[in-house]
């Protein structure tokens, strides 16, 4: 069976105020063409279909167009909700849409109930694990201490239990929206840390033939059977080095996996340039970036006048301007920035406690801080998905 694995469409998202709807529509066209020309048997979309819980009307219309075009091909499509989606809104009409071969899986309680497709070699069971916010699904999965690993393990236990009851030789595919250990993040993904832990081990998905992951925006192979497709378009300059693509996956009769990357076209190249303003304006090596979307980091010791206006004379598509003056190693601003670089909210809070009272928090106090951060994140999710 041949699958096309994609995720993280983020319909309705802009790129530094540039409307991306046209590029997203072109991607949908590319997706449909690939399904037709490469004789795809099933499409899997692993979450973050929309960029926010209440998407703009134009994004909803594009999604509707995508559903109709996929249904017209007669190729079954499986979709799950991601952490950017409202599971309730995305799942409206799922029962009716099922009849057209578009299978929306947004309910955590249905993790162990697959969509079953059949090819010449037998059945393939597709299990949809929508984004599982631990604080919201802990009762459904009866976990004592909510965390990403705990709820995903519980969900996968249901998958394996259902699979064990099926005919011998039934192949399996899991769609999941999660941060798996070994994956490389970018600035585009929303933080899903709970209890100080965001990542879950790939071993959580043992026992299935292929796991189609969503959430991280770079195309990545965690193991031969566990992969991220990444987003089809770049949504931050941290993705400047990404090669955007989808996975074309073949499952043979025994469930062995062969995967090929299908490139996605970028509306415009991305470039990150750094240096003093006059150097950037004069450097002949930067000619190749003159038609790109540019993020410029200026290292001038004193902020130059009208830097954006001057930059756009050479780089008309400059979208982001960052000031990072070259400073001496002992400059207080440099040392502070270095202390914060790569540190989590929890670590920064613990450092603040130590700075204020001269001693860091004990284990109980760390637990209070951790619970406070988790509560804030859970409240933000509840506000987003509330009708």
SVG drawing of the C-alpha trace seen along z (x, -y; Angstrom):
<svg xmlns="http://www.w3.org/2000/svg" viewBox="-23 -58 59 73">
<polyline fill="none" stroke="black" stroke-width="0.4" points="0.0,0.0 1.3,-3.4 0.8,-6.3 1.4,-10.0 2.4,-11.4 2.1,-15.2 1.3,-17.4 1.4,-20.9 -0.4,-22.7 -1.2,-25.7 -3.8,-27.0 -4.4,-30.7 -0.9,-31.4 1.2,-34.3 4.9,-34.6 6.0,-37.8 2.8,-39.5 3.1,-38.0 -0.2,-36.3 0.6,-32.7 -2.8,-31.6 -1.8,-31.6 1.2,-29.4 -0.9,-27.1 -3.4,-26.7 -0.5,-25.8 0.6,-23.2 -2.8,-21.6 -2.7,-21.5 0.7,-19.9 -0.6,-17.3 -3.6,-16.4 -1.3,-16.1 1.1,-13.8 -1.7,-11.6 -2.9,-11.2 0.4,-10.8 2.1,-8.6 -0.9,-6.3 -1.2,-6.9 -3.6,-4.6 -4.1,-6.7 -3.2,-10.2 -2.3,-10.8 -2.3,-14.3 -0.8,-14.4 -2.3,-17.4 -2.1,-21.2 -4.4,-21.5 -5.2,-25.1 -2.9,-27.5 -5.3,-28.5 -8.5,-27.2 -10.7,-29.8 -9.2,-30.0 -10.1,-32.8 -12.8,-32.1 -10.4,-32.0 -8.5,-29.2 -11.7,-27.2 -12.6,-27.6 -9.2,-26.3 -9.6,-23.3 -13.1,-22.7 -11.6,-22.8 -8.9,-20.3 -11.4,-17.9 -13.5,-18.0 -10.5,-17.5 -9.2,-14.5 -12.7,-13.0 -13.1,-13.4 -9.9,-11.3 -11.5,-8.5 -8.3,-8.1 -9.0,-7.6 -7.6,-10.4 -6.9,-10.2 -6.5,-13.4 -6.0,-14.2 -6.1,-17.4 -2.9,-19.0 -2.2,-21.4 -3.0,-24.4 -6.4,-23.0 -9.6,-23.1 -10.4,-19.3 -14.1,-20.1 -14.3,-22.5 -12.2,-20.3 -14.2,-17.3 -17.6,-18.8 -19.4,-16.6 -16.8,-13.9 -19.4,-11.1 -20.8,-12.5 -17.4,-13.3 -16.4,-9.6 -18.8,-8.6 -16.7,-10.5 -13.6,-8.7 -12.2,-11.6 -11.7,-10.3 -11.2,-13.0 -9.9,-11.6 -10.1,-14.3 -11.6,-12.4 -9.0,-10.9 -11.5,-8.2 -11.3,-6.8 -7.6,-6.2 -8.1,-2.4 -10.7,-2.4 -9.0,-2.3 -9.9,-3.1 -9.3,0.2 -8.3,0.3 -7.5,3.3 -5.1,4.0 -3.9,7.2 -2.0,8.3 -4.7,7.8 -5.8,5.2 -4.0,2.0 -5.4,0.5 -4.9,-3.3 -5.1,-4.7 -5.5,-8.4 -4.0,-9.8 -4.9,-13.5 -2.8,-15.9 -3.3,-14.7 -3.0,-17.6 -2.2,-15.7 -4.2,-17.9 -7.3,-17.5 -7.2,-13.8 -5.8,-12.3 -9.2,-11.1 -9.9,-9.5 -6.7,-7.5 -6.7,-7.1 -3.2,-8.2 -2.2,-9.2 0.4,-11.8 -0.5,-13.6 2.4,-13.9 3.0,-13.5 4.6,-10.1 2.0,-8.8 -1.0,-9.6 0.7,-8.5 1.6,-5.2 -2.0,-4.7 -3.3,-5.6 -0.8,-3.2 -1.8,-0.5 -5.3,-0.8 -3.8,-0.6 -1.8,2.5 -4.8,4.2 -7.0,3.6 -4.3,4.7 -3.7,7.9 -7.3,8.8 -7.2,8.5 -6.2,11.1 -2.6,12.2 -0.7,10.2 -2.8,7.0 -0.4,4.1 -0.7,0.9 -0.2,-2.9 -0.4,-5.4 -0.9,-9.1 0.3,-11.1 1.0,-14.8 3.8,-14.9 7.4,-15.9 9.5,-12.7 13.0,-12.4 15.6,-12.9 13.5,-15.3 14.9,-18.8 12.6,-21.7 12.4,-25.1 11.0,-28.5 7.7,-27.7 6.3,-25.1 4.3,-26.1 5.7,-24.8 3.9,-21.7 6.1,-21.2 4.3,-19.6 6.0,-18.8 9.3,-20.1 9.2,-17.5 8.1,-17.9 9.7,-14.9 8.6,-11.3 10.8,-8.3 10.2,-6.8 9.8,-3.4 6.3,-4.5 5.3,-3.6 6.8,-0.1 4.6,2.6 3.2,0.7 4.6,0.7 4.7,-3.0 4.2,-6.1 3.3,-9.3 4.3,-12.1 3.3,-15.8 4.3,-18.8 7.9,-19.4 8.3,-21.4 11.5,-19.8 11.2,-16.6 13.0,-14.0 13.6,-10.3 13.6,-9.3 13.7,-5.6 12.9,-3.9 9.3,-3.4 8.9,-6.7 9.1,-9.9 8.1,-13.5 7.0,-14.9 7.5,-18.5 5.4,-21.4 5.0,-21.9 6.0,-25.6 8.4,-27.5 6.8,-29.6 9.9,-31.1 13.4,-32.0 14.6,-29.2 13.5,-27.0 15.7,-28.7 17.8,-25.5 14.8,-23.1 14.0,-21.3 10.2,-21.1 8.7,-17.8 6.2,-15.0 7.0,-11.3 5.8,-8.8 5.7,-5.5 5.3,-2.0 4.2,0.8 4.9,4.2 3.1,7.4 5.1,7.9 4.9,4.3 8.4,3.4 8.8,-0.4 10.3,-2.1 10.1,-5.9 10.8,-8.6 10.8,-12.4 8.5,-14.4 9.7,-18.0 7.3,-20.9 7.9,-24.2 8.7,-27.3 7.1,-30.5 10.4,-32.3 13.8,-31.4 14.6,-32.3 17.9,-33.9 19.5,-34.9 22.2,-37.5 24.4,-39.0 26.9,-41.8 27.3,-45.6 24.9,-47.4 27.5,-48.8 29.0,-45.4 25.6,-43.8 24.9,-46.6 28.2,-46.1 29.0,-42.3 29.0,-40.9 28.5,-37.3 25.0,-38.3 23.7,-38.8 22.1,-35.4 19.8,-36.6 18.5,-39.8 15.2,-38.1 14.8,-36.1 12.8,-36.8 15.5,-38.1 16.1,-38.3 19.0,-40.7 20.9,-40.8 22.9,-44.0 26.0,-43.9 26.8,-47.6 27.9,-48.9 25.6,-51.9 22.2,-51.4 22.4,-53.0 19.7,-55.4 16.9,-54.1 18.3,-50.6 15.2,-48.9 14.8,-51.5 18.4,-51.1 18.3,-47.3 15.2,-47.1 16.9,-49.1 19.1,-46.0 17.0,-43.3 13.4,-44.4 11.9,-41.4 13.5,-42.0 10.9,-41.0 12.8,-40.9 15.4,-43.2 17.4,-42.1 20.0,-44.1 22.8,-42.2 25.7,-44.6 29.2,-43.1 30.1,-43.5 33.1,-42.7 32.9,-39.3 32.7,-41.0 29.7,-43.1 26.8,-42.5 24.3,-42.2 26.3,-39.5 26.7,-37.4 22.9,-37.7 21.9,-36.6 24.3,-33.6 22.8,-32.6 19.3,-32.6 20.2,-30.9 18.6,-27.5 17.1,-27.5 13.5,-26.5 10.9,-28.7 11.3,-26.3 15.1,-26.8 14.8,-30.6 12.3,-30.7 14.5,-28.6 17.5,-30.9 15.4,-33.9 14.5,-32.3 18.2,-31.6 19.1,-35.2 16.4,-36.8 17.0,-34.7 20.5,-33.3 19.4,-29.7 17.6,-27.8 14.2,-26.1 13.9,-22.7 12.2,-19.8 8.7,-20.8 9.2,-24.3 10.3,-23.0 7.1,-21.1 5.0,-24.2 6.8,-26.1 6.3,-23.2 2.6,-22.9 2.2,-26.6 3.7,-26.5 1.7,-23.5 -1.5,-25.1 -0.9,-28.3 -0.2,-26.2 -3.3,-24.0 -5.5,-27.2 -4.2,-28.6 -5.2,-25.4 -8.6,-25.4 -9.2,-29.1 -8.2,-28.3 -10.4,-25.3 -13.5,-26.7 -16.4,-27.3"/>
</svg>
